[in-house]
Amino acid sequence: MATQADAQELAALRALSASIGQSPHLTQAAGGNTSLKAGDTLWIKASGTWLKDALVDDIMVPVAMAPLLKAVEQRDRAADLPQGFTIAALNPRGLRPSIETTVHALMPQRVVLHVHCVDTISLAVQADGEAEVARRLDGIEWAYVPYFRPGLPLARGIAEKLRPGVDVLILGNHGLVVAAETVAGAELLLRRIRSLLARPAR
Ligand SMILES: [Zn+2]
């Protein structure tokens, strides 16, 4: 069961998720997702739900993290079907976790935000996109992951690029991932990365 501290963070994450979901620069339709790790359980936005509804609807679904990460490590195609890892007893509505659940599980930090940030995508698709991102994110612990189909391929691509301390991922032709130990920390980091990437090109 979630502790009181977990419950408070989950409430904070729902508020932040609703705010992120209201920005068309960050998410479009049912895109983007957020998560919180509570012990061995990953609470992640359900597939097909909208972040903007996070305060008025139950959009978070509990997933057993350890077996999912094991599937990624073993290149088991079960990792492409994260609904197989939901914790049924905590999921009375039968929500299905996002295909991007493995992105969240792989980041060691408690709180993960994944957005299809327009500024990030438009910068990262340029011919020298990775070098330009590198200039702008100087001093940040970040990693660039080239485009892979979401699911097991993207999970493997991230696993290959992750190193200790990385809390920002630029996903080529896809979006942005930021991670922190608290919801407030993740919100600040998202704001900081967005402002660094949104500057006009030199
Ligand atoms: Zn995505």
Residues whose N, C-alpha, C, O or C-beta is under 5 A from the ligand:
A	BS01	ZN	G175
